[in-house]
Amino acid sequence: EAELIKKRQKAADELQVLLREAGGAAELNINNTGLPEVQFQKMKQRVSCSSSPDYFIGVVNTWKRFREFCLREKKSPYPPKRGLVLGFALALMGAGCGPTVLPSLKNSVLWISRKFKMDHSDLDCCEIFTGLQNEVAEMHRKERKQSPAWPLELIKVMELALFGNWDVPIKVFIGYILIMIYGSLRWNDTNRIRPQEL
């Protein structure tokens, strides 16, 4: 419980730093509630603590990478402009990002924008961004790696070796490999097999 409280506070502090950085671009920074300033600041702090700390640490880390990209481009990430988000998405694609990276970016930008009450340029219905996501997903579907098949001649040699003049440990090892091949098993699959239960 104490660990969770510490985590939540750390995440809330990080979010408060970003909120201060956002300045007037974040409506959450503008006190139009009629509350005294002290109470308004407490309310802002509560908004920062209203999600799971693990979730928003991930969101904040993604946002920080987006912010670094914006600063390299000499632009402000507050509020996030659609062109900058698309530019960062293209940079990530150029670096060979995986299929979950662009959805994480979109989620982070939308989450921070909604939390801070910033304009987010309708990124949630941006067809270009959706197209980029689909392109990355398609690239990774094509890339799905599969181990090359064992050459048939090698399997025959291994089978013959079981009946050859080899030491028992070598025969056991070859038999183990052959069982993996016959059963289409991975190494860790075979580690869970209990021979006495077969």
Disulfide bonds with the S-S distance in Angstrom:
none
